[in-house]
Amino acid sequence: MPRQPEPCYQDLRTREGSRTSLDISNGWERVIVLANRAPFTHERTRDGRVGLKRSASGLVTALEPLVEACSGIWVAHGAGNADTACVDDRGGLEVPPANPQYRLRYVWLPDHEHRGYYYGFANEGLWPLCHAVHVQPVFRSTDFRMYQLANARFAAAVGEEAASTSPLILVQDYHFALAPRMLRSRIPSSTVVAFWHIPWPYPRVFKVCPWSEDVLDGLLGSDIVGFQTPEDCVNFLDTVESTLPAHVDRQQSMVTFRGHSTQVRAYPVGVEWANPFVRATPAAKACRARVCRDLQLPAGVRVGVGIDRLDYTKGINEKFLAIERLLEIHPALRGRFVFVQVAEPSRECLPAYRATRATLVATAERVNRRFGNDICRPIVLREAHHEPADVYRLYRAADLCYVGSLHDGMNLVAKEYVCARDDERGVLVLSRFAGAAQQLGAALEVNPYAIDESANVLARALCMSEAEQSSRMRLMRHAVETFDTYWWANQLLDDALAVNSEGHTLAHGDTSAERKSA
Ligand code: G6P
């Protein structure tokens, strides 16, 4: 029986008419996205009301416009405490409720299975393995068993949603390395594209995973495996070649294994340009006034912003160390520069995340003790979920945005900041270890591990002329607009169509790696 309580939710994404440049007239009967994180969860508050919460995730930012444009289906884990109360008898609902655009289908897992699959193999194993951040991956046989079970459970849900169609299935990220092979045998008429949002490491590193062969075998059930950068593709091909008895064709960027060919391509993920959040955000001056009022910042203070999940890959502690150094070498900035760091709590039950939190909280306290006073603390740490309206207000209010990832597949915060700055003001300070640095050459690049260098780059950002801000921002805005999420989706869908309709490899020289952005 359908149960649809009314969520108290202001839908910012309500839109009319045609709003995309996605060419979806390419005849897919059904498009199904399989991604662990749901774009919306339902949360019951203390007063018993149910509210919809948007997930803070780069993956959601990139994928949702595509699923909307295709009127597709998103299969995800039901992580909200009231999700079960809001679905039809097949575990799904149309979203956003105010203006339904696509179907969201939840899958629920027993606690022990979720622990092993999500916290264990995916986030204590594959996540640190693929990011070069010196956190030792943990591999447990029981976790891998749960990962297998969960992948099978999600693949079964995709099978149900596919009904008897020949769908295009877009499998997202490291949570579902085994699902492509399962889907291929469950729905032989499907076209399966796997997109790996995080980096792919060197072969030697990847082989630390005791189930590296299983992971590769699972992914090679896809017709296409996509990565963020050409370097990830090379690492993947090297890993396959040195691990499996597969044929690797470097010219065609194709792997043949168990009688099936898989294309390997780079598709740098983008954001929705001029998205509804940008349109709904007041002008920079108003944003600045509101942020200063809310955070009780003194008038005339310079503001930096960082928006991250609280994760050791994001380099938040290193950012705080750079700010400390900045204030040591530029005393004139004491009391005149505030860095607002949003750190959305994430994977809190894992020891590495708790240790990261303890370290960065201690660093922030030290820096604030050293350089703060009653009126102004240099670091404002906001450990909470922030809705897009709050995030975009901070982007518009800030003199600079600091993305300090120690390693990152792409990092869409960098691109969102550029989207938000239609006034062509503000400076993006960007880690060279984020995939986004390959597209945003006009950012101020930093090595986040080099604290002195980072402090100097921050100082440079704070004294950059308006003319230079504007010319750099213009270049970055051109890149982010050109290579937006629809560009990304169109490359994926076109390539999937080519593979599907002709059953052959993509023409050499027409790879997304070579259609690389500016
Ligand atoms: C980041 C990564 C994505 C990943 C997501 C998972 O956004 O860039 O590749 O899928 O984290 O986060 P979650 O909170 O869902 O574990």
Boltz pocket constraint, residues with backbone or C-beta under 6 A from the ligand:
constraints:
  - pocket:
      binder: B
      contacts: [[A, 36], [A, 37], [A, 56], [A, 57], [A, 58], [A, 59], [A, 173], [A, 197], [A, 198], [A, 346], [A, 409]]
      max_distance: 6.0
